[in-house]
Amino acid sequence: MSVMVAERLLTRTDLDAMPDDGRRHELLDGAIFVTPSPGFGHQDVVMRLAVQIFEAVNGTELVVLNAPFDVELSEYTVVEPDLLVAPKDQFTDKDLPGAPLLAVEVRSRSTAAVDAVIKRNLYEKAGVASYWLIDPRGPTITVLELVDGRYVEVGRAEGDESIDVAAPVPMRLTPSEWLGG
């Protein structure tokens, strides 16, 4: 991971001027974070979880998208969660302007601290109702829900353990189901 340091807070315009170099570029509180493209294991977990969420929201007005897709939380914060869920009518062709109902980050060595601290704080401040942190090495899931403007851990499961979540729609989550064979 690298951070682009500038003498001023960078904006969405600066982010849009970044080259399309195959890496993930995110704007976090006015600083551009550049991370490598995710590897196979990461993407496999993302896809398996995306299918499960897609099946759960099917028939609702909700849409599930995977990165890269911009979520503009402010002029100074544009993120690309690994997965996001939001009502279809809130999307533009370019991005989701505002907080999704759910943001999911699948942690890797290069992003673990950013996901657990920086993005957690940004999502909380922006009003993202649910934030899931997935660690494929456990595998584990930590489910955070916004309560009175602060994230509260409402569930955690590891391996073959299951947890039930209510948001954005009811579903049962079992981390071991997201690991490829």
RAGIPE-V177567 format. One record per pair of residues at least 12 apart in sequence whose ideal C-beta (glycine too) atoms are under 6 Angstrom apart, sorted by the first residue. I is the first residue (numbers start at 1). J is the second residue. Records with the same first field share a line. If there is no record, write none. Layout:
# RAGIPE-V177567
I=J, J
This chain:
# RAGIPE-V177567
1=35, 110
2=34
3=31, 33
4=32
9=30, 76
10=30, 32
11=75
12=75, 78
15=27, 78
22=37
23=36
24=80
26=79, 80
27=77, 78
28=118
29=76, 77
30=76
35=110, 111
41=136
42=106, 108
44=180
45=106, 136, 178
46=66, 82, 106
48=178
49=178
50=64, 66, 83
56=169, 171
57=169
61=87, 88
62=85
63=88
64=85
65=84
66=83
67=80, 82
68=80
70=95
71=96
72=95, 97
73=126
77=122
81=103, 104, 105
82=104, 105, 106
83=104
84=100, 103
85=100, 101, 102, 168
86=100, 101
99=126, 127, 128
101=129, 168
102=130, 168
103=123, 128, 131
104=132
105=133
106=134
107=135
124=151
129=146
130=145, 167
131=144
138=158
139=175, 179
140=158, 175
141=157, 173, 175
142=156
143=155, 165
157=175
159=176
160=176
162=174
